[in-house]
Amino acid sequence: AVLLALEGDHVSELEKHASRTLWELSVLDELQSLIGLQGGIRTLLRRLNCHDPTIQEHAANTLSNLALCDENKSRIVAEGGIGPLMTLLSSPSSSKLRLGALLSLYVLSGKKDLLVCLATEGVLDAALSLVPAAAIEVDVFSVQIQQYASWII
């Protein structure tokens, strides 16, 4: 029911509540894979392009939780999640939104075969351009990508 509430084309209060609820549910290990299998990743990726920054923030943070499940990492990349997350790294609307996108990309980087994809997609450059408040996260993220990419390539 929560995923159905997020399927609409316009933003409503119901959609805002549904996006927040899905974010809260996504912290539960037993639901992460299920949300991915039920089309949740595709729905969340569409919501990253929503004009409402609150829904975008919820979607980015939900994706970071879902990416803790290895099967979902591959799904997020396969469904084109890197591009929209990178775009949000430079969002002028919210530092919370930028950090949510960065966290999603950081969690995705935990799987070595995805690091090459992240590095070649320009995530490192985008992450380095973030606001100074995220300097520690960006530094950890860039070092991890450089280390893993050098091991794989």
N, C-alpha and C positions, 0 to 999 in steps of 0.2 A: 504494500500500500504506500509505503514511503517513497519508493522508486517511482510509482505511478504519479504521485503528486509533483515530482520533478520533471515530468515529461512535457508539461505545457510550454507554449511559446511565449507567454507573457509572465511577468513576475507578479506574484500575489503573496499575501501574508502566509497563506498555506504553504507555498513553495519555500518561503524563508524558514518556516518552522520545520518543514520536511528536510531541508538541507542541513539544518542544525541537528535534527534528530538522527539523520544518517551519519553525520560526523560523530555524534556521541556513541552510536551503535558500533561504529567501525573500530573502536578500541578493543572490542571483544574478539579474542583470537578465533573463537568458534564461528563468528559471523563474517570474518574477513574474506575467506574463500567463497562463502555462499553469496555475499554481495557481488563479488567479481563474476561468479558463475551466472548470476541472475541478470546480468546486463548493467550492473551498477557502474562499472568503469566507463562504459560508453556514455551513459547518462551524465556522469560527473565531468567527463571531458567536454561534453556539449555545454555544461553549465560554466566551465572556465571561460567561455566566450560570451556569457550573459552580461548585460550592461549593468547589473546590480553588483557592486563590490562585495556586499555581504555574502551573497550566494557564491560568488567567485572564491572568496576566502574559505567558506565552508567546504566547497568542492576541493580546493587545493589541500586543505588540511585532512579531509577524508581520504584523498588519494595517498597522502603520506602514511596514514594508518593502514590502508589497504596494501600498500607496497611492502609492509612488513611481512606479508605472506608471499613466499617466493613465486607461486603461480601467478599472482597478480602483478608482480614486477614485469614479467614477460608480456602479460596482457596490456598493461599500460603503455609499454613501448610499441607493441604490435598495433595497437589502436591509435597510434599517433599522438601520444601524450606528451612527448618531450617538447615539441614545438609550442603548444599553448602554454606549458609551464614556463618555458624560456621567455615567451612574450610577457608573461606576468611579472617576471623579474624586474622589468623596467616600468611597471604600472605606476602612473602618477597618482592614483587614487588612494593607495593605502600601503603603509609600511608593513602592516599585518599580512596583507595579501602577498607582497613581495617575499616576506619571510616564509609564508605558507608554501609558496611555489618553490623556494629554495629548499625547504625541508623535504618536500616531495622528491626533488631531484637528488638530494643528499641520500635519502633512504633508498632510492633507486640505484644509487652508485654502490651499494653494498654487495651487489652481485657482479663478480668480475667481468663476465661476458657483456654486461650492459655498460661497463665503464668505457669501453672503446666507443660504443655508440654515443654515449653522453659526451665524450671528449670530441668526437668528430662532428657532433651536432652544434658545437660552439657553446656548450653549457658553461665551460670554464670561463670563457671570456665574459659571458653575460653575468655570471656570478661575481666576478671580480669588479664589475661596475656597480654593485649594490651600494646602498647607503653605508656610512661608517659604522652604524650601530650593529651591523651584521658582520663586522670585520673578522671576528673569531670564527663564526660559522663558515664564512667564505674561505678563510685560510685553511681550516681543517678539510673542507670540501676539495679545494684545489690541490692540496698535498695528497689526499687520498686518490684523486683521479690521476695525478702524475705518477704516483707509485704504481698503482694497478695497471695503468696503461703501459708503463715501461716493462712490466712483467709479462704482459700479454703479447705485446707487439714484437 
